[in-house]
Amino acid sequence: MPPQIDVRLDRVTKRFHEVVAVDDLSLEIQRGEFFSMLGPSGCGKTTTLRMIGGFEEPSEGAIYLGETDVTGLPPFKRDVNTVFQNYALFPHLTVFENVAFGLRRRKVATDQIASEVTAMLELVELPGYEARKPSQLSGGQQQRVALARALINHPRVLLLDEPLGALDLKLRKQMQLELKRIQTEVGITFIYVTHDQEEAMTMSDRIAVMRAGRIEQLGNPEELYERPTTPFVAGFLGVSNLLEGEVAGHDGALVSIRLRDGTVLRAPADGVAASGPVRVGVRPEKLRVEAGEAGPSDGLNALAGVVLDASYIGVSTQYVIQTADGHRLTVYAQNLDTAGASEAMAGGQRVHLTWKPQHTFVISGPAEHVAGDPHLPEEGETDV
């Protein structure tokens, strides 16, 4: 049985004067999914969310909730609710009345309001806070109240626009887990906007990585991190080492890539062209660094280099290694004992790097410069 689709965007474009904020975007979001739109400021993610919610209208294309075309309908006629970064609680109302607001507008019976508000505050772990005002709550507690108020009407879709952006790091990490727990319990489709890749990967079933109004790559967190298909995705989701080379041949499930200095590396062959320029990628934590010249590789990929820098960063030591053909690679070596940085390899020391071919990804096509994407101004963008 095919999955049910809660939200569908059909070739949606949004222009603000001469700026194209969202460019011919088509997307399907499944029922009960925690779906995130991830990207830098100006990539179109907040504008897309606002169009789903009815706060902006597309210049072209259509938006569907289930089978219903809601293009042109105002927000209050769409079965969606939104949680904003600034919470938007009513300061003069108690927590109970903030959460009950939507039920009172629908003229729900008083005893039913009491039981539903109590149940919702238990869901967000705020029982006993009914009589407090928003000013008496911490930022994290206010965010939970905003979430309870949005969920109590059981919308088809909940839109979340950078809802944790105002919280400190420790509380933000705690709330990430709480949001995923709540979403799993209520089973409502969550569409989440963020520029924080760790936040998106912690909570999401699927992520759309966006750039310049388009989806650069769509997939689950593991797929995007382990097998990025563009340099932008490889660099946006964590640190990525990219080496330029040419396809040298296929051997079953593996492909050989020849680097500029003649070194041959191997990677999974799935989806790699039979020939042509490519970038070979490997994440810093997949690399093993050892002093001295390389010995037998035992089927591993291997590169020689020189340590340019070693930095102790707590759980690991970060090395910057320069290879023979001028590539600079970042390596995270886990600190497994208390000696830590005292045993770090010094600058100028010759080392060799090894990693498994299965931990290598390949990006087809010639090298392109992706840093410094121009900012595309968006009306209503909250993360600029």
ZIBEL-V51424 format. One line per field, one symbol per residue. ss: DSSP state (~ for helix, > for strand, _ for the rest). A space follows every 50 residues. Layout:
BEGIN
ss: ???
END
This chain:
BEGIN
ss: ____>>>>>>>>>>>>__>>>>>>>>>>>>___>>>>>______~~~~~~ ~~~______>>>>>>__>>_____~~~__>>>>__________>~~~~~~ ~~~~~____~~~~~~~~~~~~~~_________>~~~__~~~~~~~~~~~~ ~_____>>>>>_______~~~~~~~~~~~~~~~~~~__>>>>>>__~~~~ ~~~__>>>>>>__>>>>>>_~~~~~~____~~~~~~___>>>>>>>>>>> >__>>>>>>____>>>>>________>>>>>>>~~~_>>>>_________ >>>>>>>>>>>>___>>>>>>>>____>>>>>>>_____~~~~______> >>>>>_~~~_>>>>____________________
END
